[in-house]
């Protein structure tokens, strides 16, 4: 059993023990454990009162930013291949069946830590603005969905629904804006670690995990770490991308690796016919760690620690940004839908506003389904 599997089992065991000890206060809904508490409500009220001026201004800026992100996010969805497949004349571009063919996998601990980092500032911001707007906070709490932790601040829903549109927009907008602030801070950290890495590590070429079947690299049996193409030195993945971009599809090239030299003919990139493609998967820069990066007396341990934290911050930033944008899309029950509904309520009667947000929500959900499920699969459901 590897360390990651052991640590996850240990984590689940600790959660199980705590849940058993505190079982009288824990609710269970399907596979979700919920622990509510009244502790912390006064702390939130105190912080809200102390920083009321700053938080109110932050909320007002958040409203503007939230609408911008919401509109840009929806327009971005319309640029996805599923929509272009259905409406090629309206949204020009090279169509594809769907985006579900793209997948990524991250270590489980990255995911667990990321969920905690994303949810905590999000929910805390909602709570602080609710306190400023004099909306009751019913409870605070933590949740556990399978092995994924989270936290929540639960304002009084009835009082929130009766609030003024500006109040609703403020409370709803600050959560995702807090996530975007966290994203900026994380990117600064990633940039700083990158600068540290440029001092502590020497790039020695590009490594890859596999060759794609029926591609030039697979046909010639490409192996080793790529160190050059056509006698041009390649130190990192950026060098490889730059050189391949300068080579047209169909050109013959010589690739130098740590295993020898290989000659092959490039082909068109499957996602961009103007770019050349050789067919290697999961590329990364081969780093040579040296004694300049010592940790526990071992440079290899130092390298592993550095890479672990760099990837952790990078993945959290990636997930944090995507969660913030997705949460601001104009559909209920997400914050973006709440913000748009409040805007409609400000200029129209409540029943009209409800109809408008329902239409906007249906459109947004439809676009998501086209892209995530696949346009062809959707057509099949209707017999086309």
N, C-alpha and C positions, 0 to 999 in steps of 0.2 A: 504494500500500500504506500503510495507516494504521500508527501507531506501535505499537499493541498487536500487530498481526500481525507486524511487523518484529521486535519484542522477543521474541516467542515463537519465531520462526525462529532468532534469535540464541541464545536459551536452548537450543534443541534442538541447534544446532550446537556449542555449548560442551560439552553433555552428550556428544555424539557423539565429540568430540575426546578428552575425559577417559576415556570408555569404551574408546576405541581404545588409548590410552596404557597403561591399566591392565587390558587385556583378559585377561591371564593370571589375574587374581584375581576376575573377574566371571563369575557364573553367569547363564544366560539360560533362563527357563522361559516358553515361549510369547512373550508380549510384555512380560514382566516381567524387568527387570535386577536382579540381587541382588549386592551387594558385602558380604561378611562380613569381619570383622576381629576380632582379639583385643585390639586397642588400646582402652582405655577401661574394661576389666573391673576393673583395680586401682583406677581412679578411683571407680567405682561402689561398690566394696567400702569404700574409704576414706570416702566420703561417708556410706554406710550406717552405718558404725561410729561416725562423728563425731556423727550425728544420730539414733542408734538409738532413744532414748527418745521423741523427738518423732514420728518416723516410725511407731513402734509404736502410739502413741496415735492418730495420724492414721488408721492402718489400722483400728483398732478402731472408731473413729467412722465410718469409711467403710463398714464392714460394715453397720451399722445404717441409714445413709443409703442404701446400695445396695439393701437389701431394700425400703425405703419407695419409692424411685424405681422399682424393678422392678414393684411392685404397682400403683402409680399409673399407670405407663406401660401396663401390660396392661389396666387398667380403662379408660384413655383409648382404647385400641384398640377396646374393645367399644362405645364411644360413637361410633365412626366410622360413616358412612352405610352402608357395605357390610354391616356386621353388623346394623344396624337394619333394613335391607332384608330380610334373611333371617329375623330374629326380632323383628318389630315389637311383639309383646305382651310379650316379655321385656325388650327395650330400647326403650322408647317414645321417640318423637321423629319429626321429619319425615324419612322415608327418602329416600335417593338411591341411584343405581346404584353409585357407587364414588367414591373420592377421586382416581383417576388423571386426572380432568379438570382438576385443579388442577396447574399447572406454574409453575416459576420459572426464570429464566435469570440467571446472574451472569457478569461479565467473567472471562475465563480466568485472569488473574493473581490475582484475588481467590480463585479456587478453588485455585490452586497454593499460594499463601501460606497459605490456611486449612488445607489438608491438612498442611503442615509444622507449623503452630502447634498443631494438634489432636493429631497423632501423637507429637510429641517428648515433651511432658510425660507423656502416657499411657504410653508404653513405658518412659521413664526411671523412673516410679513403680513399674512392675512389677519392673524390675531392682533398684531399691533395696530393696524388700521381699523379693525373692528372696534377696538377699545377707544381709539381716538374719535370714531364716529358714534360712540355711545351705543354700540350694539352688544348685547349680552354675549358672553362666552360661556356656553353650557359646560364644556369640559375640554381637557387636553388629554392626549393619550398616545399610546404606541400601538402599532399593529405588526403582525407577522403573517405574511402571505407565503405559505410553504416555508422557504428559508430566507425570504427577502424582508428585511425590516423596514419600518416606516414610522412616521409620526403625524399627528394631526392636531389642529386647533378647530374646535367645533363651535362656531357662532350660532346664535339663535336664528334658525332659518325663517321662521315666521316674521320676526322683527326685521331681518335683512330684506325680505321680499316687500315689506311695507316702506322701506327706506327710499329716499330721494334717488333719482337716477345717478346723480354725481357721486353720491355715497357708494352705490353699488359698483360704479366704474372704478372708484378708488380702491375699494377693498379687493375687487377681482383682479385689477391690473398689477398690483404690487408683487404678487407671488411670482409670476414669471419674470418680472423685472429684476427681482432678487436673484433669480437663477441666472439671468444674463450678466449681472454684476459678478456673480461667482465664476461664470465662464471667463470673463475678462481676467480675473485674478488667477484662475488656473492657467490661462494661456501665458500670462506673465511668468508663472512658475515653470511652465514647460519651456519657454524661451530661455529662462535662466539656466535650467538644467541642460538645455542644448548647448549653451555657451560653455558650461562646465565640461560637457562631454567633448567639445572640440579641443579642449586643453588636455583632458585626461585620456582620450582615446585617439588612435590613429586609424583612419579608414584604409582598408586594404583591398577593396573590390566589392563586387556584388554577389551575394549568394542567393540561391533559389531552392525551394523545396522539391519542385517537380517540373517536368516538361508536359505541355498540353498535347494529348494524342493528335496525330495527323497535322502537326505543325513542323516548321523547319528544324527547331531545336530538338524535337522528338525524333525526327527522321535521321539526324546525324548523331543522336545519342549524346547530346551536350551534357557535360559533367564538370564539376569543379566550381571554383569561385572565378567569376568573370573579372579579368583585370585589364582587358583592352579590346577595342574593336578597330580594325583597319589601322593598327599601330598607334591608335590614340589611347592614352592611359585612362582607365576608369577606376576612380577611387571610391565612389559611392553611387547610390541609386539615382541621384540627381544627374551625375555624369552620364549614366546609361540612358536616361530619358532624353537628355539633350542630344546625344549622339544619334539615337534612333530617330528622333524628330528631324534630324538633318538628312536622313537617308530615306529615299523614296521606296515605296513598295515595289518589289520585283528586282531590286539591286542585289548583287552578290557581295557578301561581306566576309571578312575573316575575324573570327572571335578567338581571343586568347584567354585561356583559363589556367588554373593551377594544375589541370590535368592534361593540357596540351592545346593544340590549335585546331579549330574547326572552321570549315567553309560551308556556307549555306546561302540560300536565296530568300530574302525577306518576302512576306506576303502582306496583304492589307489587314489592318487592325479590325477586328470584328465590330468594334463600336465606332470606328472612324476610318473610313476608307482612304483618307488622305495620309494616314500615318502608317509607318512600317511596323511589322510585328514579327517576333521570332518564336513566341510560344513558351514562355517560362512563367511559372506560378509562384506566388508568395515570395516576392523578392525582398531583400533587405540588405543593408550595408554590412559588410563584414568588418567588425571592429577588432582592433588589436589592443587589448588592455595591457598596460605596462605597470611597473612598480610605482608609477606616479599616483596610482589610485589604490591605496592600501586600505583594507578593512579587515579587522581581526587578524592582521598580519598576512593576509592572502589577497593578491591582486584580482584573482578570479572571483572571489567572494565580493570584493568591492565592485567589480563590473556587474555582477548579477544584481546586487542591491540597487545600483544606479539605474540599470535597465528596468527593474521592477517598478521603481517609483516613477520613472519617466513615462512608462506605459500606463501606469495607474492614473496619473494626472491627465494624460492625453485622452484616455478612455472616458474618464469622468467628464472632462470638458466636452467631448463629442456627444455623450449621452445627455448632459445638462443642456446644451444648446438645442438638441433635437426635442427634448421634453418641453422646453420653454416655448419653442415655435409651435409644436403640435398642440400644446395647451391653449395657445392664443388663436388657433384656427376658429373661424366663425361658426361653431356648432355647439349646441347644448348636449350634455350638461357642463362642458368645459368652460374655463374662465373666459375664453374668447367669445363664446356664445352669450355668456352673462353680460359682458361688456357691450356687445352689439344690441342685445335686447334692451339694456338700460338706455343706450343712445336712441333707439327707436321710441322708447317710452317718453323721452324728453320732448320729442316733436310730434308724436302721434298718440292717439288713445291707446289704452292698455291692450284692448282686444286686437287692435290693428297691429300693435307692436309684437304681440304673441304670434300672429299669423306670419308676419314678416320674418321673425327669427326662425320659425319652423320651416319656411321656404328656404331660407339661407342654410339652415342645418341640413336639410335634405340634399341640397346641391353639393354641400361640402362632403357629406357622407358618400354621395354618389361618386364624386371624383376620387375619393379614397378607395372605394371598392373597385373602380375601374383600374386603378393602378396596382393595388395590392393583390387582388384576386386575379386580375388579368382580363382584358377586354374580350378575348376569345372565349374564356370560360363563362363570362357573363352572358355572351351571346348564345352559348350552348344551352344555358338554363332556359332561354326563351325559344329554343328550337331553331336557332339560326346557324 
